[in-house]
C-alpha cells in the first residue's frame, strides 16, 4: 500500500510540475541517460522474447507494476510470473516501440521517466490505432545501477470528438 501511495504521489508531482530544482534536468556529467536506455532496451528485448523473468530483472526486488488493464503486480517474482502469463496468453509475439520520453529527477538517485510507446502485433512495423500507451517509470539507483521501482502503464483511449 505504501508503494502504491508513493506512486500516486510521484505521478501527482510529475503531473503538476511540483518538483525541486534538482528534478528539472539531468545532473551534469552523470551519464544516466545511457543507463536509462539500457533498462528500457532490456525491457523491450525481454518483451520481444516473451521472457517474464528477463522483463522483471529490470525491476527492484520489491517493485510494483500496474498494467494497462489495471492489474497490480508486486515484487520482481510477481512481475515475472504475471508478465509471463500475459506473454503466453495475450501478447505473444508482440513488441514495444518507444516513441518519446521525458526524464525528471526527484533526487540524484531517483527519477521519473514518462514514455510514450506503442504495442506492435506480430508482423507490424508501425503503430496502429489503439496501440498507443503512456507509461510512468520510477527508477532508483541501487549500488550504482538504475532499476525500476514502479511502473504504471496506461493505454491511450482518446475522448470522442464533440463530447
N, C-alpha and C positions, 0 to 999 in steps of 0.2 A: 504494500500500500504506500509505503514511504517513497519508493522509486516512482510509482505512478504519479504521486503528488509532485515529486521533483520534476518529472517530465512535463506535467501540466504547467508548472511554474516556469520551466525553461521555455516551453512553447509560447506562453503568455509573454515572457520577457522578450523573446525573439520577435513576436508579432507586434508588440507595442514599441519596440525600439528602445526600451529602458535598459541600458547596459552601461557598464563602467567604461572609462576611456580605454582600458586595455582590451576591451571587447571589439573595438571599432575596426581593427585591422590586424593582420598577422604581424607579430613582433619581428622586427628586422633581424635577418640572419638566422632565423630558426630553421628554415628549410622544411617546415611542417607540411607544406602543400604536397611535396613528393611522398611523404608518409601517408597523408590522407588519400592520395591517389592509389598507393599500394593497397590500402584497406579496401577502397572501392573496387579496384581491379580484382582483388582476391575474392570479394563477394560476387562480382559479376562472373568470374570464372567458375566459382563453385555452383552458381545458379545454372550456368550453361551445361555443366556436367550433371546437374541434378544431385549434388552431393551435400546433404544436410549437415554432416559433420564439418566439412570444409567451410561451408557457409557460416556455421556457428563459431568457427575458430576465429572469426573477425570480431567477436564479442568478448567482453569481460566474463569471468566465471559467473557473476551474479547479475548479468544483463537482463533486459527485457525487450520484447518486440511486440508491437501492435500491428497486425496485418491489415491490409486494405479492407478486409471484411469485418474487422473488429476483434478477431481472435487475439488473445493475450498470451504470449509465450514467455515463460520465465526461466532463467538460468541458461547457460550455454548448452547443457544437456537437453533441457526442454525445447530450446530453439532448434537444436539439431533434429530432435525427434519430430517436432511439429513441421519443420520445413521439409523433412524427408517425406512425410505424409503428403504434403502439397505437391512436391516434385513427382512423386509416384502416381498421384491420382488426378491432379488438376492442372498443373503447369509443366507437365512433362515435355521436354524438348524446347521449352521457351527460353528466351534470352532477354536480358535487360540492356536497353540502350540509354546511356546517360545523355542528357540534353543540356543541362545547365546546373550550376551550383553557386551557393553563396556561403562563405565561411565567416563565422562570427565567434570571436574568442570571449569567453566569460572570465577566464583566468589563463595564465600561461600554459596550464596543463588540462584545460577543459574548453572544448569548442563545440559549437553547434554548426552543423552543415545542413543546409536546406537544398535538396536536389530535386530537379525535375527529371523524370525518366519515363520511358515507355516500355511496355512488355511486347516483345516480338514473338509471335507464334512461329512454329516451325515453317521454314520457307519464306518468311517475311524478312525484308531488309529495311522497311520504313515503318514509322509509327502509323497507326490507323485510329479512327475514331473509337473512343472507349478504352484505349490502351495507355493513356497518359496518367501518371501519378506524381504526387509530390511527397517526398519523404523527409522527415526531420531526423537527423543522425546526431546523437550526443556522443562525442568522443572524449576519452580521457587518456592522459599519458600515464602509463604504469611501467615502472622500471625502464624508462626510456623509450617505450613503444606505445603508439597510439592504438587504441581498441575502442569499439563501440560499447557504450554503457547502456544506451537505449536507442530504439529505432521505432519510428511511427510512420507508417505508410498510408497514404490517403489517395484513393482513386479520384481523379478529377471527373466530376459529373457537372457539366455546365448547366446553369439555370436556363429554362426555356426563355426564348426571346419574347418580349412583350408582357412578361408577368410582373 
